[in-house]
Amino acid sequence: MSAKRIFWTMVLASAAIMAVTVGLRQTMGLFVSPLNSSTGLGIVTISFALAVGQFAWGAAQPLFGLLADRIGSYKVIVIGALMLALGLSVTPYMHSGFGLMLFLGILSAMGAGAGSFSILIGATAQRVPAERRAFASGFINAGGSFGQFVFAPFAQALIGSIGWVGALWTLAASALLTIPLGLPFREKKAAPTAHAAEIGIRQQLRVSFGDPSYVLLHAAFFTCGFHIAFLITHLPGEVNLCGLPASVSAASIAIIGLANIVGSIGAGWLSQIRRMKMVLFWMYGSRAAAVALYLAAPKTALTFYVFAFVLGLTWLATVPPTAGLVGKLFGTRHLATLFGLTLLTHQIGGFFGAWLGGIAIATTGNYNWMWYADIALAAIAAVLNLPIKEGRPTVAAAAA
């Protein structure tokens, strides 16, 4: 198989898997109100279960990255598909906070993590040329955004037509699509170079966490997780507070996904010709400005749609330059694990974004202080990227 065909086979398969796993995860906020009405567990309990899911999804990344190195990426993808399908299908039968946390918060989230960024980007990076990795990461990331664009209105339509239980069952069945989509990952990866094989994972972790640039990446990515989890979990609640129909929240989530297709591919392209730390600086800075402008704007459907589009341009577009920086700093030998650990930090931020949002609405009746915290954290994250030590892109990479 030619190098070009290998590149597009891996990239398209990864993007398709991401479309399913990320698309399913990013619709869970639409089920908060139906779950609350049906179970009576309360917004705080449901938000906590989803917050645990944010953490579990992140924790799954390095764990499944290590497992993929042992048994292969395809087997991990299959395990994840089964976990995700089981977790979603059993959730309607859970009428306790513990049960909801176990199946929606842990099992389904970890299943989605097995078919997500660290596995797919890590496996693809080991099979494609170095100068195409940033673009590949952006394209794969765009697949997740496309899934969000497709699954958000699809899930809302299912909730309206067959009820939230039937909608979850349908989404659970959709999770199994990743099994045939993952077939290209059965091929063995290219053998690592002798230099890459010299360093073990324990030594690599010591080196990585001893590097201030890697620690700064973690700190900034924490904010990204806080921001995304808060919005994806509580945007439907914010829309409801403004007296607008649920269709506005579903459309907004879909717009975020559509805009992030452009943002992700653009971020992958920019990361080949510009310093990735500066790409991240402007992304985080734009988020702080976007939230501030949203708070000052009248709360109409158009405002939510414009806000969603602006946010969508950077939504998960932080992934290509972050993954690219990790690969640039430490190589691809342990990329699935090292990038998986940054995703764990991302999801620790996600835990607090989802959980504290539920506490905010339950105690104050609005999300105001969460919005203010989001602005402050985004501004801090922008600044944290500046001290990262990154050389300028090479002429070869820029030409590519």
C-alpha positions in Angstrom: 0.0 0.0 0.0 1.4 3.4 -1.0 2.3 6.0 1.7 -0.5 8.3 0.5 -3.1 5.6 0.7 -1.9 4.5 4.2 -2.2 8.2 5.3 -5.7 8.7 4.1 -6.9 5.2 5.2 -5.7 5.9 8.8 -6.9 9.5 8.9 -10.4 8.8 7.5 -10.9 5.7 9.7 -9.8 7.7 12.8 -12.0 10.6 11.9 -15.0 8.3 11.5 -14.5 6.7 14.8 -14.1 10.1 16.5 -17.4 11.2 14.8 -19.2 8.4 16.7 -17.4 8.5 20.1 -17.2 12.3 20.5 -20.6 12.8 18.8 -22.3 10.5 21.4 -20.5 12.1 24.4 -21.2 15.6 23.3 -25.0 15.0 23.3 -25.3 13.9 26.9 -26.2 17.4 28.1 -29.5 17.0 26.2 -30.5 14.2 28.5 -30.0 16.1 31.8 -33.6 17.5 31.9 -35.3 14.2 30.8 -33.2 12.2 33.3 -34.1 14.7 36.1 -37.8 14.6 35.3 -37.8 10.8 35.1 -35.6 9.9 38.1 -36.1 12.9 40.3 -32.4 12.7 41.3 -31.8 16.4 40.9 -29.5 18.5 38.7 -26.6 18.3 41.1 -26.6 14.5 41.2 -26.9 14.2 37.5 -24.2 16.8 36.9 -21.9 14.9 39.3 -22.4 11.7 37.3 -21.6 13.5 34.1 -18.6 15.2 35.8 -17.3 11.7 36.8 -17.7 10.8 33.2 -15.5 13.7 32.2 -12.8 12.4 34.5 -13.3 8.8 33.5 -13.0 9.6 29.8 -9.7 11.4 30.6 -8.4 8.6 32.8 -9.2 6.1 30.0 -6.8 7.8 27.6 -3.4 6.9 29.1 -4.7 3.6 30.4 -6.0 2.4 27.0 -2.9 4.0 25.4 -0.7 1.6 27.4 -3.1 -1.3 26.7 -3.0 -0.6 22.9 0.8 -0.9 23.0 0.4 -4.4 24.4 -2.6 -5.8 22.5 -3.1 -3.5 19.6 -5.3 -0.5 18.9 -8.1 -2.4 17.2 -8.7 -4.6 20.2 -8.9 -1.6 22.4 -11.4 0.1 20.0 -13.6 -3.0 20.1 -13.5 -3.1 23.9 -14.4 0.5 24.0 -17.4 0.1 21.6 -18.8 -2.6 23.8 -18.4 -0.6 27.0 -19.9 2.5 25.5 -22.9 0.6 24.1 -23.5 -1.2 27.4 -23.2 1.9 29.5 -25.7 3.9 27.4 -28.2 1.1 27.0 -28.4 0.4 30.8 -28.5 4.0 31.9 -32.3 4.3 31.6 -32.7 1.6 34.3 -30.6 3.5 36.8 -32.6 5.3 39.5 -29.9 6.0 42.0 -27.0 8.4 41.9 -24.5 5.6 42.2 -26.0 3.6 39.4 -26.0 6.6 37.1 -22.4 7.4 38.0 -21.4 3.8 37.3 -23.0 3.3 33.9 -23.3 6.8 32.4 -20.4 8.4 34.3 -17.8 5.6 34.2 -18.6 2.7 31.8 -19.8 4.6 28.8 -17.3 7.4 29.3 -14.3 5.0 29.5 -15.7 3.2 26.5 -15.7 6.4 24.5 -12.2 7.1 25.7 -11.0 3.8 24.2 -11.9 5.1 20.7 -10.8 8.7 21.1 -7.9 11.1 20.8 -4.9 9.4 22.4 -5.5 6.0 20.8 -6.4 7.3 17.3 -3.9 10.2 17.1 -1.1 8.1 18.7 -1.6 5.1 16.4 -1.9 7.3 13.3 1.2 9.4 14.2 3.3 6.2 14.2 2.1 5.4 10.6 2.4 8.8 8.8 5.3 11.1 8.0 6.3 13.6 10.7 5.5 16.6 8.5 1.9 15.4 8.1 1.2 14.6 11.8 -0.2 18.0 12.7 -2.6 18.0 9.7 -3.6 14.4 10.4 -4.4 15.4 14.0 -6.5 18.3 12.9 -8.4 16.2 10.4 -9.1 13.4 13.0 -10.2 16.1 15.4 -12.6 17.5 12.8 -14.2 14.0 12.6 -15.3 14.4 16.3 -16.7 17.8 15.5 -18.6 16.4 12.6 -20.1 13.8 14.9 -21.2 16.5 17.3 -22.8 18.3 14.4 -24.7 15.2 13.3 -25.6 13.6 16.7 -26.8 16.6 18.5 -29.9 17.3 16.3 -30.3 13.6 15.8 -30.5 12.9 19.5 -32.9 15.8 20.1 -35.1 14.5 17.3 -35.1 11.1 18.9 -36.0 12.5 22.3 -38.9 14.3 20.8 -40.2 11.4 18.7 -39.5 8.1 20.7 -38.6 9.5 24.1 -35.2 9.8 25.9 -35.0 6.1 26.7 -35.4 5.1 23.1 -33.0 7.8 22.1 -30.3 6.4 24.5 -30.8 2.9 23.1 -30.4 4.1 19.6 -27.2 5.9 20.5 -26.0 2.8 22.2 -26.5 0.8 19.0 -24.7 3.6 17.1 -21.6 3.0 19.3 -21.1 -0.4 17.7 -20.3 1.3 14.4 -16.8 1.9 15.6 -16.0 -1.9 15.4 -16.1 -2.1 11.6 -14.7 1.4 11.3 -11.6 0.4 13.3 -10.6 -2.5 10.9 -7.6 -0.5 9.4 -6.0 -0.5 12.9 -5.5 -4.3 12.7 -2.4 -3.6 10.6 0.8 -3.6 12.5 2.4 -0.2 13.0 5.8 0.6 11.7 8.7 -0.6 13.9 10.0 2.2 16.2 13.5 3.5 15.6 16.4 2.3 17.7 16.5 5.6 19.4 12.9 5.6 20.3 13.1 2.1 21.7 16.0 3.0 24.0 13.8 4.8 26.5 11.1 3.0 28.5 7.8 4.5 29.6 8.9 5.1 33.2 12.0 7.0 32.2 9.9 8.9 29.6 7.4 10.0 32.2 10.2 11.2 34.5 11.7 13.2 31.6 8.4 14.6 30.5 7.1 15.7 33.9 10.6 17.2 34.6 10.1 19.5 31.5 8.3 22.8 32.4 6.9 23.0 28.9 5.0 19.7 29.3 3.7 20.8 32.7 2.5 24.1 31.2 0.7 22.2 28.5 -1.2 20.3 31.2 -2.1 23.4 33.1 -3.5 25.2 30.0 -5.4 22.0 28.9 -7.1 21.9 32.3 -8.9 25.1 31.4 -9.9 23.7 28.0 -11.6 20.8 29.8 -13.3 23.1 32.3 -14.7 25.3 29.5 -15.9 22.5 27.2 -17.5 20.3 29.9 -19.3 23.3 31.5 -20.8 24.3 28.2 -21.7 20.9 26.8 -23.4 19.9 30.1 -25.1 23.1 31.0 -25.7 25.0 27.7 -29.2 23.4 27.5 -29.8 24.8 31.0 -28.6 28.2 30.1 -30.9 28.2 27.0 -33.8 27.2 29.2 -33.0 30.0 31.7 -33.3 32.5 28.8 -36.8 31.2 28.0 -35.8 29.6 24.7 -36.9 26.2 23.4 -34.7 23.1 23.6 -34.2 23.1 19.9 -32.0 26.2 20.3 -29.6 24.3 22.5 -29.5 21.3 20.1 -28.9 23.6 17.2 -26.1 25.5 19.1 -24.3 22.2 20.0 -24.5 21.2 16.3 -23.2 24.6 15.2 -20.3 24.3 17.6 -19.4 20.9 16.0 -19.8 22.4 12.4 -17.6 25.3 13.2 -15.0 23.1 14.8 -14.5 21.2 11.6 -13.1 24.4 10.1 -11.3 25.2 13.3 -9.6 21.8 13.7 -8.4 21.5 10.1 -7.3 25.1 10.3 -5.4 24.5 13.6 -3.7 21.4 12.0 -2.6 23.5 9.0 -1.4 26.4 11.1 0.5 24.1 13.4 2.7 23.1 10.4 3.7 26.7 9.6 3.4 28.6 12.9 4.6 27.9 16.4 2.0 25.7 18.0 2.2 27.5 21.4 1.2 30.8 19.6 -1.8 29.0 18.0 -2.9 27.9 21.5 -2.3 31.4 22.9 -4.7 33.0 20.4 -7.3 30.2 20.8 -7.5 30.5 24.6 -7.5 34.3 24.4 -10.4 34.3 21.9 -12.4 32.1 24.2 -12.2 34.7 27.0 -13.2 37.4 24.7 -16.1 35.4 23.3 -17.6 34.6 26.7 -17.3 38.2 27.8 -19.1 39.4 24.6 -21.8 36.7 25.1 -22.5 38.0 28.7 -23.0 41.5 27.3 -25.3 40.5 24.4 -29.1 40.1 24.5 -30.1 36.5 25.0 -31.8 35.6 21.8 -31.6 32.5 19.6 -29.3 34.4 17.2 -27.0 35.3 20.0 -26.6 31.6 21.0 -26.0 30.6 17.4 -23.3 33.3 16.9 -21.8 32.4 20.3 -21.7 28.8 19.3 -20.0 29.4 16.0 -17.3 31.6 17.5 -16.6 29.1 20.3 -16.8 26.2 17.8 -13.8 27.6 15.9 -11.6 26.7 18.9 -13.7 24.1 20.6 -11.5 21.0 20.3 -9.2 22.7 17.9 -6.7 22.9 20.8 -6.1 19.2 20.4 -3.9 19.3 17.2 -1.4 21.8 18.5 -1.3 20.2 21.9 -0.8 16.7 20.5 1.7 18.2 18.1 3.7 19.9 20.8 3.9 16.7 22.8 5.1 14.8 19.8 7.5 17.6 18.9 9.0 17.6 22.5 9.2 13.9 23.1 8.6 12.0 19.8 5.9 9.5 19.0 7.1 6.3 20.8 5.0 7.0 23.8 2.7 9.7 22.3 -0.5 7.8 23.1 0.4 7.7 26.8 1.9 11.2 27.1 -0.9 12.9 25.2 -3.3 10.7 27.1 -2.1 12.1 30.3 -2.6 15.7 29.1 -6.2 14.6 28.2 -6.6 13.3 31.8 -5.7 16.8 33.0 -8.1 18.2 30.5 -10.8 16.0 31.9 -10.0 16.8 35.5 -10.9 20.4 34.4 -14.0 18.9 32.8 -15.0 17.3 36.0 -15.0 20.6 37.8 -16.7 22.4 34.8 -19.6 19.9 34.8 -20.0 19.5 38.5 -19.6 23.1 39.6 -22.1 24.2 36.9 -24.7 22.0 38.6 -23.9 23.4 42.0 -24.1 27.0 40.6 -27.6 26.6 39.1 -28.8 24.8 42.2 -27.5 27.4 44.7 -27.8 30.7 42.8 -30.4 30.0 40.1 -28.0 31.0 37.3 -24.5 30.3 35.9 -23.0 33.8 36.3 -20.0 33.0 38.5 -19.2 30.0 36.2 -19.0 32.4 33.2 -16.7 34.7 35.1 -14.5 31.8 36.2 -14.4 30.6 32.5 -13.2 34.0 31.3 -10.4 34.2 34.0 -9.2 30.6 33.3 -9.1 31.1 29.5 -7.1 34.2 29.9 -4.6 32.4 32.3 -4.4 29.5 29.9 -3.5 31.8 27.0 -0.5 33.2 29.0 0.6 29.8 30.2 1.5 28.8 26.7 3.9 31.6 26.1 6.9 30.2 28.1 6.7 26.8 26.4 10.0 26.1 24.6 9.3 25.4 21.0 11.5 25.9 18.0 10.2 27.5 14.8 8.7 25.1 12.2 11.3 23.7 9.8 11.3 24.8 6.2 10.4 21.3 5.1 7.4 21.2 7.4 6.3 24.6 6.3 6.6 23.6 2.6 4.4 20.5 3.3 
